[in-house]
Amino acid sequence: MNPAVFYTDTFPCLIRDRERILYKGKALSLTTVNDQGLFDILPNHSNFISIIKDKLDILSPDGKTLSVPVTRAILKVFEGDVKVYLGIFSSISKKS
């Protein structure tokens, strides 16, 4: 485990784009950016939805960090589950 992490609680996390699942499993934390700046999602986070950008870092229980580049995506936290949907904005703008 990463020595900088002082907790062991996790939350279920799903990161997907239109074609595939990029990550499905437990996470210790998730770090990303929205229009207000850099922020973290931790276990027991309140229900939350945001458009995110720039980056997405997922800290897994084994202490490894998965980094996903993000142009724009939707992040949703609901009842402890975290879901991120990548690549949906490009398909919306193509239909217009």
Legacy VTK file of the C-alpha trace (Angstrom):
# vtk DataFile Version 3.0
C-alpha trace
ASCII
DATASET POLYDATA
POINTS 96 float
0.000 0.000 0.000
1.118 3.520 -0.712
2.663 4.909 2.498
1.066 8.320 1.839
-2.425 6.782 2.088
-3.619 6.569 5.684
-6.982 4.870 5.146
-8.110 1.531 3.741
-11.748 2.183 2.823
-12.554 1.790 -0.855
-15.444 2.494 -3.186
-16.628 0.825 -6.392
-15.430 2.672 -9.469
-16.352 2.306 -13.144
-14.598 4.239 -15.914
-15.915 3.662 -19.421
-16.113 5.144 -22.860
-18.623 4.321 -25.589
-16.842 1.123 -26.631
-15.310 -0.409 -23.528
-14.732 -0.417 -19.803
-11.368 1.126 -18.944
-11.504 0.367 -15.224
-13.914 -1.547 -13.039
-12.998 -2.273 -9.460
-12.310 -0.793 -6.082
-10.548 2.534 -5.618
-9.046 4.314 -2.629
-9.390 7.727 -4.267
-10.008 9.479 -7.547
-8.430 12.817 -8.465
-9.626 14.972 -11.344
-10.340 18.547 -12.470
-13.516 20.534 -13.138
-14.114 24.250 -13.756
-13.562 24.948 -10.038
-10.147 23.234 -10.015
-8.515 20.032 -8.793
-10.531 17.812 -6.442
-10.622 14.331 -4.946
-13.313 11.724 -4.505
-12.803 9.626 -1.363
-14.844 6.816 0.222
-18.221 7.978 1.559
-18.237 11.063 -0.679
-21.608 12.798 -0.884
-23.745 12.374 -3.998
-22.196 14.517 -6.697
-22.163 15.051 -10.459
-19.714 17.126 -12.483
-18.257 17.638 -15.913
-14.552 16.872 -15.590
-11.557 17.651 -17.788
-7.777 17.311 -18.193
-7.022 14.185 -16.170
-8.360 11.395 -14.038
-6.130 9.546 -11.551
-7.468 6.428 -9.829
-5.590 5.107 -6.795
-6.260 1.372 -6.534
-6.074 -0.620 -3.281
-2.679 -2.063 -4.301
-1.253 1.482 -4.263
-0.933 1.835 -8.041
-2.277 4.877 -9.859
-4.058 4.597 -13.188
-3.973 7.889 -15.102
-6.531 8.532 -17.825
-6.355 11.633 -20.032
-9.722 13.395 -20.225
-10.956 16.000 -22.684
-14.414 16.246 -21.125
-16.390 13.601 -19.279
-19.161 13.181 -16.753
-18.367 12.008 -13.228
-21.204 10.767 -11.046
-21.060 9.759 -7.389
-24.269 8.149 -6.169
-24.682 6.209 -2.924
-20.973 5.443 -2.767
-20.537 4.280 -6.371
-18.388 6.343 -8.723
-18.962 6.252 -12.476
-17.141 8.217 -15.158
-18.403 8.387 -18.732
-15.773 9.423 -21.291
-16.300 10.474 -24.902
-19.967 11.371 -24.738
-19.591 15.034 -25.683
-18.061 14.326 -29.104
-21.024 12.137 -30.085
-23.526 14.776 -28.913
-21.879 17.517 -30.958
-21.772 15.287 -34.068
-25.554 14.858 -33.965
-26.203 18.616 -33.926
LINES 1 97
96 0 1 2 3 4 5 6 7 8 9 10 11 12 13 14 15 16 17 18 19 20 21 22 23 24 25 26 27 28 29 30 31 32 33 34 35 36 37 38 39 40 41 42 43 44 45 46 47 48 49 50 51 52 53 54 55 56 57 58 59 60 61 62 63 64 65 66 67 68 69 70 71 72 73 74 75 76 77 78 79 80 81 82 83 84 85 86 87 88 89 90 91 92 93 94 95
